[in-house]
């Protein structure tokens, strides 16, 4: 088989810096740059909340101290009027009010209605902070119950003691058991994740890999613009040559795929060396499959469009929509069971799902081959 067309395409790409930028810098370079910014932003992200201490007791001051020590929470201890103004201006996500009698309720084993929460329509992280405060309140309650139980046992055994000192000693000992972490924790998954068998995380925990799926698809679409540029000018003439149009399309596509393949290998190597991902051969194989699916999508799309400007607009919108729904930017599958079920039809599912190398992989490969054949057939008919 004469591979002169593929050789010419490879030489053409090497001689054009813009082609190399589209193939290497967009998928790999932008992934590393944007991924670093996202990772840096996540580390610096803090949830601003305001807290009002109406009790002014030892327990309320201890609770405020422990909440302010949380890494991802920025705490403002303010008065009621100032807290309300801050909430209205969206300076804080939510406001927590420690009601008067907080310590008295905990000492009697009551936790209900001891803390009040103010939120606005724009509050997003109130649930997370509520869980943190609830856990710290449970810690105080558990310490009190344990100290009460020790004093009760001592009395039942008729052991002479100083009730106050014994209670404080038991309280301090119980509280120390929470450090460096609680003796018992609860780990749970959302129900729809358990039903779907997606309880375990997949390869897509890293923001870098998610972003790579977006930029790789974008790079495939941008580098497939040669079909739109050439089909109205060269394809009719190529049909009458010795090689023919089909051979021309196949060899050009293969040459382009080889460059993207090398980009994928380089990305995998860098990700492994920088500890972004683990050295897993099945992940590399799935990255190759994802690349093949993206290139087939782009060639198929290019076969329908005749104007280069329209192709760029449609390609960008298509990649953005698929990127959002497929989870390239954030795990949309965690928002609802419907999105979880819908995500299986998007190619990002190959890398971001917890069930890699399952029956969906050959289905995606088969679908990509069909799209590629349909694109070749359409271009040959439209010559």
RODO-2510 file (C-alpha; in nm, 4 decimals, decimal comma):
residues 383
     n   res          X          Y          Z
     1     x     0,0000     0,0000     0,0000
     2     x     0,1356     0,3425    -0,0997
     3     x     0,1570     0,5661     0,2076
     4     x     0,2781     0,8788     0,0310
     5     x    -0,0330     1,0756     0,1325
     6     x     0,0147     0,9927     0,5022
     7     x     0,3837     1,0853     0,4756
     8     x     0,2951     1,4183     0,3133
     9     x     0,0370     1,4910     0,5889
    10     x     0,2891     1,4144     0,8630
    11     x     0,5445     1,6401     0,6954
    12     x     0,2840     1,9143     0,6562
    13     x     0,1959     1,9045     1,0279
    14     x     0,5625     1,9132     1,1303
    15     x     0,6249     2,2188     0,9105
    16     x     0,3282     2,4141     1,0477
    17     x     0,3735     2,5302     1,4098
    18     x     0,0016     2,6086     1,4435
    19     x    -0,0857     2,2436     1,3828
    20     x     0,1579     2,1341     1,6530
    21     x     0,0097     2,3917     1,8914
    22     x    -0,3426     2,2591     1,8296
    23     x    -0,2315     1,8977     1,8778
    24     x     0,0009     1,9357     2,1757
    25     x    -0,0483     2,2678     2,3532
    26     x    -0,4293     2,2687     2,3693
    27     x    -0,4763     1,9185     2,5164
    28     x    -0,1592     1,8995     2,7252
    29     x    -0,0471     2,2569     2,7866
    30     x    -0,3877     2,4032     2,8711
    31     x    -0,4719     2,1005     3,0849
    32     x    -0,1613     2,1551     3,2991
    33     x    -0,2126     2,5330     3,3223
    34     x    -0,5859     2,5298     3,3970
    35     x    -0,5532     2,2220     3,6182
    36     x    -0,2879     2,3963     3,8285
    37     x    -0,5106     2,7036     3,8667
    38     x    -0,8103     2,4897     3,9634
    39     x    -0,6052     2,2911     4,2136
    40     x    -0,4607     2,6105     4,3620
    41     x    -0,8075     2,7641     4,3860
    42     x    -0,9435     2,4573     4,5632
    43     x    -0,6692     2,4763     4,8249
    44     x    -0,7396     2,8455     4,8880
    45     x    -1,1175     2,8090     4,8889
    46     x    -1,2830     2,8934     5,2197
    47     x    -1,6507     2,9094     5,3139
    48     x    -1,7336     3,2416     5,4817
    49     x    -1,9865     3,2101     5,7642
    50     x    -2,0941     3,4317     6,0523
    51     x    -2,1680     3,3033     6,4001
    52     x    -2,3598     3,4752     6,6790
    53     x    -2,2929     3,3592     7,0343
    54     x    -2,5953     3,4472     7,2461
    55     x    -2,5037     3,2026     7,5242
    56     x    -2,1516     3,3253     7,6077
    57     x    -2,0825     3,0019     7,7961
    58     x    -1,7781     2,7758     7,8120
    59     x    -1,9388     2,5317     7,5682
    60     x    -2,0403     2,7988     7,3174
    61     x    -1,6921     2,9554     7,3243
    62     x    -1,5374     2,6087     7,2773
    63     x    -1,7666     2,5408     6,9815
    64     x    -1,6747     2,8726     6,8172
    65     x    -1,3043     2,7996     6,8717
    66     x    -1,3288     2,4561     6,7112
    67     x    -1,5301     2,5829     6,4130
    68     x    -1,2808     2,8635     6,3506
    69     x    -1,0042     2,6019     6,3465
    70     x    -1,1589     2,4192     6,0492
    71     x    -0,9332     2,4491     5,7426
    72     x    -1,1992     2,5377     5,4844
    73     x    -1,4149     2,7681     5,6958
    74     x    -1,3621     3,1426     5,7455
    75     x    -1,5509     3,2455     6,0560
    76     x    -1,6828     3,5892     6,1509
    77     x    -1,8029     3,6210     6,5106
    78     x    -2,0363     3,9208     6,4995
    79     x    -2,3535     4,0638     6,6475
    80     x    -2,7001     3,9863     6,5155
    81     x    -2,7463     4,3112     6,3201
    82     x    -2,4060     4,2914     6,1549
    83     x    -2,4572     3,9253     6,0665
    84     x    -2,7876     4,0081     5,8994
    85     x    -2,6270     4,2854     5,6929
    86     x    -2,3419     4,0559     5,5893
    87     x    -2,5902     3,7900     5,4788
    88     x    -2,7922     4,0405     5,2766
    89     x    -2,4737     4,1614     5,1037
    90     x    -2,3680     3,7992     5,0402
    91     x    -2,0497     3,8587     5,2388
    92     x    -2,1159     3,5281     5,4151
    93     x    -2,2748     3,2077     5,2939
    94     x    -2,4870     3,1591     5,6059
    95     x    -2,5272     3,2645     5,9682
    96     x    -2,5358     3,0314     6,2709
    97     x    -2,6864     3,1529     6,5962
    98     x    -2,5913     2,9746     6,9211
    99     x    -2,9090     3,0252     7,1227
   100     x    -2,9088     3,1330     7,4861
   101     x    -2,9131     2,8270     7,7125
   102     x    -2,6941     2,6253     7,4727
   103     x    -2,4689     2,4847     7,7472
   104     x    -2,7621     2,4168     7,9782
   105     x    -2,9401     2,2129     7,7083
   106     x    -2,6285     2,0061     7,6335
   107     x    -2,5734     1,9309     8,0033
   108     x    -2,9289     1,7969     8,0222
   109     x    -2,8856     1,5904     7,7059
   110     x    -3,0874     1,8180     7,4758
   111     x    -2,9569     1,9362     7,1393
   112     x    -3,2748     2,0348     6,9580
   113     x    -3,3238     2,4041     6,8795
   114     x    -2,9912     2,4946     7,0388
   115     x    -2,8491     2,6435     6,7152
   116     x    -3,0424     2,8487     6,4586
   117     x    -2,9412     2,8873     6,0939
   118     x    -2,9995     3,1882     5,8682
   119     x    -2,9596     3,1411     5,4947
   120     x    -3,0210     3,3434     5,1793
   121     x    -3,1328     3,2305     4,8296
   122     x    -2,7651     3,2355     4,7335
   123     x    -2,6411     3,0119     5,0163
   124     x    -2,4622     2,7095     4,8703
   125     x    -2,2456     2,5548     5,1419
   126     x    -2,4808     2,5821     5,4388
   127     x    -2,5330     2,2047     5,4448
   128     x    -2,1595     2,1376     5,4680
   129     x    -2,1093     2,3810     5,7566
   130     x    -2,4206     2,2478     5,9291
   131     x    -2,2652     1,8997     5,9314
   132     x    -1,9403     2,0336     6,0773
   133     x    -2,1230     2,2190     6,3566
   134     x    -2,3460     1,9184     6,4211
   135     x    -2,0414     1,6930     6,4607
   136     x    -1,8775     1,9330     6,7055
   137     x    -2,2033     1,9603     6,9000
   138     x    -2,2302     1,5800     6,9072
   139     x    -1,8768     1,5697     7,0423
   140     x    -1,9755     1,7946     7,3333
   141     x    -2,2920     1,5925     7,3975
   142     x    -2,1017     1,2627     7,3940
   143     x    -1,8447     1,3977     7,6387
   144     x    -2,1198     1,5113     7,8744
   145     x    -2,3035     1,1783     7,8560
   146     x    -1,9837     0,9842     7,9184
   147     x    -1,8962     1,1995     8,2209
   148     x    -2,2502     1,1638     8,3589
   149     x    -2,2324     0,7859     8,3140
   150     x    -1,9000     0,7609     8,5023
   151     x    -2,0356     0,9595     8,7974
   152     x    -2,3500     0,7456     8,7966
   153     x    -2,1451     0,4219     8,8033
   154     x    -1,9284     0,5495     9,0872
   155     x    -2,2402     0,6316     9,2893
   156     x    -2,3998     0,2947     9,2158
   157     x    -2,0840     0,1232     9,3438
   158     x    -2,0833     0,3505     9,6487
   159     x    -1,7313     0,4728     9,5732
   160     x    -1,6235     0,7814     9,7607
   161     x    -1,5386     1,0626     9,5239
   162     x    -1,5516     1,4301     9,4506
   163     x    -1,8339     1,4385     9,1945
   164     x    -1,7128     1,7578     9,0312
   165     x    -1,3524     1,6410     8,9889
   166     x    -1,4605     1,2954     8,8698
   167     x    -1,7002     1,4469     8,6175
   168     x    -1,4344     1,6828     8,4825
   169     x    -1,1742     1,4049     8,4603
   170     x    -1,4147     1,1768     8,2753
   171     x    -1,5155     1,4621     8,0458
   172     x    -1,1529     1,5492     7,9623
   173     x    -1,0617     1,1847     7,9003
   174     x    -1,3603     1,1288     7,6686
   175     x    -1,2861     1,4489     7,4780
   176     x    -0,9238     1,3422     7,4269
   177     x    -1,0445     1,0314     7,2424
   178     x    -1,1563     1,2531     6,9531
   179     x    -0,7954     1,3397     6,8753
   180     x    -0,6379     1,2983     6,6298
   181     x    -0,9654     1,1585     6,4926
   182     x    -1,2900     1,0128     6,6326
   183     x    -1,2937     0,6520     6,7510
   184     x    -1,5851     0,5798     6,5169
   185     x    -1,6883     0,7396     6,1878
   186     x    -1,9699     0,6743     5,9434
   187     x    -1,9012     0,6322     5,5759
   188     x    -2,1993     0,6443     5,3421
   189     x    -2,2805     0,6738     4,9722
   190     x    -2,5839     0,8286     4,8098
   191     x    -2,8485     0,5706     4,7347
   192     x    -2,8484     0,6135     4,3586
   193     x    -2,4724     0,5578     4,3533
   194     x    -2,5083     0,2320     4,5385
   195     x    -2,7879     0,1159     4,3098
   196     x    -2,5828     0,1858     4,0011
   197     x    -2,2736     0,0148     4,1390
   198     x    -2,0764     0,3395     4,1205
   199     x    -1,9873     0,3621     4,4833
   200     x    -1,6148     0,3470     4,4228
   201     x    -1,4345     0,6325     4,2593
   202     x    -1,2918     0,5959     3,9131
   203     x    -0,9935     0,7435     3,7308
   204     x    -1,1612     1,0835     3,7115
   205     x    -1,0928     1,2077     4,0650
   206     x    -0,8157     1,4360     3,9370
   207     x    -0,9202     1,7705     3,7833
   208     x    -0,6322     1,7293     3,5371
   209     x    -0,7801     1,4170     3,3794
   210     x    -1,1253     1,5769     3,3597
   211     x    -0,9821     1,8830     3,1866
   212     x    -0,7792     1,6634     2,9512
   213     x    -1,1003     1,5043     2,8227
   214     x    -1,2327     1,8509     2,7326
   215     x    -0,9184     1,9933     2,5724
   216     x    -0,8450     1,6717     2,3831
   217     x    -1,1907     1,6738     2,2275
   218     x    -1,1484     2,0416     2,1423
   219     x    -0,8083     1,9721     1,9857
   220     x    -0,9530     1,6899     1,7742
   221     x    -1,2270     1,9161     1,6395
   222     x    -0,9884     2,2033     1,5620
   223     x    -0,7410     1,9793     1,3804
   224     x    -1,0186     1,8225     1,1698
   225     x    -1,0945     2,1560     0,9993
   226     x    -0,8919     2,0453     0,6957
   227     x    -1,1944     1,8451     0,5826
   228     x    -1,4101     2,1586     0,5681
   229     x    -1,1327     2,3568     0,3973
   230     x    -1,0522     2,0968     0,1320
   231     x    -1,3800     1,9264     0,0453
   232     x    -1,5063     2,2156    -0,1656
   233     x    -1,1762     2,2613    -0,3495
   234     x    -0,9656     1,9428    -0,3624
   235     x    -1,1941     1,6455    -0,3068
   236     x    -1,3447     1,6505    -0,6548
   237     x    -0,9994     1,6590    -0,8143
   238     x    -0,8580     1,3925    -0,5812
   239     x    -1,1360     1,1548    -0,6837
   240     x    -0,9845     1,1309    -1,0327
   241     x    -0,6303     1,0620    -0,9094
   242     x    -0,4583     0,7256    -0,8736
   243     x    -0,5120     0,7020    -0,4974
   244     x    -0,8734     0,8193    -0,4935
   245     x    -1,0672     1,0134    -0,2316
   246     x    -1,1190     0,7283     0,0149
   247     x    -0,7463     0,6541     0,0356
   248     x    -0,6746     1,0257     0,0733
   249     x    -0,9196     1,0588     0,3640
   250     x    -0,7998     0,7433     0,5386
   251     x    -0,4302     0,8284     0,5202
   252     x    -0,4802     1,1877     0,6322
   253     x    -0,6915     1,0728     0,9253
   254     x    -0,4372     0,8083     1,0279
   255     x    -0,1529     1,0618     1,0137
   256     x    -0,3504     1,3015     1,2324
   257     x    -0,4396     1,0219     1,4750
   258     x    -0,0711     0,9297     1,5149
   259     x     0,0127     1,2831     1,6316
   260     x    -0,2756     1,2840     1,8783
   261     x    -0,1656     0,9392     1,9922
   262     x     0,1807     1,0709     2,0705
   263     x     0,0224     1,3622     2,2614
   264     x    -0,1761     1,1109     2,4673
   265     x     0,1367     0,9088     2,5468
   266     x     0,3204     1,2246     2,6494
   267     x     0,0273     1,3348     2,8670
   268     x     0,0112     0,9964     3,0383
   269     x     0,3861     1,0023     3,1039
   270     x     0,3749     1,3530     3,2541
   271     x     0,0666     1,2725     3,4635
   272     x     0,2368     0,9633     3,6056
   273     x     0,5677     1,1399     3,6736
   274     x     0,3926     1,4279     3,8533
   275     x     0,1760     1,1873     4,0581
   276     x    -0,1456     1,3172     3,9046
   277     x    -0,2470     0,9609     3,8180
   278     x    -0,1149     0,6148     3,8947
   279     x     0,0700     0,3971     3,6469
   280     x    -0,2239     0,1931     3,5179
   281     x    -0,2032     0,0427     3,1668
   282     x    -0,5827     0,0139     3,1438
   283     x    -0,6096     0,3903     3,1867
   284     x    -0,3685     0,4510     2,8987
   285     x    -0,5709     0,2140     2,6816
   286     x    -0,8916     0,3987     2,7664
   287     x    -0,7242     0,7298     2,6839
   288     x    -0,6449     0,5878     2,3380
   289     x    -1,0061     0,4771     2,2983
   290     x    -1,1338     0,8173     2,4079
   291     x    -0,9029     0,9850     2,1557
   292     x    -1,0315     0,7607     1,8754
   293     x    -1,3930     0,8405     1,9681
   294     x    -1,3240     1,2155     1,9729
   295     x    -1,1501     1,2089     1,6352
   296     x    -1,4365     1,0096     1,4821
   297     x    -1,6878     1,2590     1,6218
   298     x    -1,4929     1,5510     1,4781
   299     x    -1,4558     1,3986     1,1301
   300     x    -1,8225     1,3047     1,1214
   301     x    -1,9224     1,6579     1,2237
   302     x    -1,6906     1,8142     0,9642
   303     x    -1,8558     1,6094     0,6885
   304     x    -2,1838     1,8017     0,7399
   305     x    -2,0506     2,1590     0,7424
   306     x    -1,9279     2,3589     0,4433
   307     x    -1,8297     2,6933     0,6011
   308     x    -1,5163     2,7036     0,8136
   309     x    -1,6559     2,9750     1,0436
   310     x    -1,9702     2,7763     1,1092
   311     x    -1,7600     2,4681     1,1781
   312     x    -1,5595     2,6444     1,4484
   313     x    -1,8734     2,7810     1,6167
   314     x    -2,0568     2,4486     1,6078
   315     x    -1,7476     2,2605     1,7257
   316     x    -1,6876     2,4891     2,0226
   317     x    -2,0521     2,4775     2,1334
   318     x    -2,0664     2,0995     2,0883
   319     x    -1,7490     2,0415     2,2900
   320     x    -1,8652     2,2760     2,5679
   321     x    -2,2053     2,1027     2,5993
   322     x    -2,0574     1,7536     2,5875
   323     x    -1,7896     1,8621     2,8346
   324     x    -2,0469     1,9883     3,0864
   325     x    -2,2840     1,6924     3,0578
   326     x    -1,9984     1,4420     3,0413
   327     x    -1,8283     1,5717     3,3550
   328     x    -1,5145     1,7324     3,2109
   329     x    -1,5419     2,0327     3,4430
   330     x    -1,7129     1,8942     3,7532
   331     x    -1,8817     1,5647     3,8509
   332     x    -2,2367     1,6458     3,7353
   333     x    -2,3239     1,2794     3,7906
   334     x    -2,3309     1,3445     4,1655
   335     x    -2,6117     1,5985     4,1348
   336     x    -2,8873     1,3503     4,0542
   337     x    -2,9532     0,9909     3,9525
   338     x    -3,0862     1,1140     3,6151
   339     x    -2,7558     1,2799     3,5259
   340     x    -2,5727     0,9702     3,6455
   341     x    -2,7703     0,7493     3,4070
   342     x    -2,7393     1,0032     3,1236
   343     x    -2,3615     1,0284     3,1591
   344     x    -2,3064     0,6755     3,0242
   345     x    -2,3765     0,7946     2,6683
   346     x    -2,0909     1,0485     2,6718
   347     x    -1,7344     0,9441     2,5822
   348     x    -1,5939     1,1013     2,9007
   349     x    -1,7598     0,8137     3,0834
   350     x    -1,4771     0,5911     2,9567
   351     x    -1,2299     0,7682     3,1851
   352     x    -1,4437     0,9259     3,4559
   353     x    -1,6682     0,6314     3,5397
   354     x    -1,5957     0,3891     3,8219
   355     x    -1,6622     0,0907     3,5937
   356     x    -1,3774     0,1064     3,3433
   357     x    -1,3139    -0,1571     3,0789
   358     x    -1,6757    -0,2728     3,0856
   359     x    -1,9179    -0,3415     2,8007
   360     x    -1,9423     0,0313     2,7225
   361     x    -1,5837     0,0376     2,5907
   362     x    -1,6449    -0,1884     2,2859
   363     x    -1,9735    -0,0056     2,2281
   364     x    -1,7930     0,3280     2,2096
   365     x    -1,5306     0,1792     1,9773
   366     x    -1,8001     0,0336     1,7517
   367     x    -1,9891     0,3623     1,7496
   368     x    -1,6744     0,5551     1,6598
   369     x    -1,6013     0,3182     1,3701
   370     x    -1,9564     0,3617     1,2421
   371     x    -1,9279     0,7429     1,2601
   372     x    -1,5955     0,7307     1,0781
   373     x    -1,7373     0,5123     0,8007
   374     x    -2,0457     0,7331     0,7685
   375     x    -1,8247     1,0415     0,7406
   376     x    -1,6090     0,8824     0,4674
   377     x    -1,9190     0,7671     0,2803
   378     x    -2,0839     1,1096     0,3026
   379     x    -1,7718     1,2880     0,1790
   380     x    -1,7348     1,0370    -0,1071
   381     x    -2,0989     1,0822    -0,2139
   382     x    -2,0761     1,4636    -0,1854
   383     x    -1,7577     1,4845    -0,3964
***
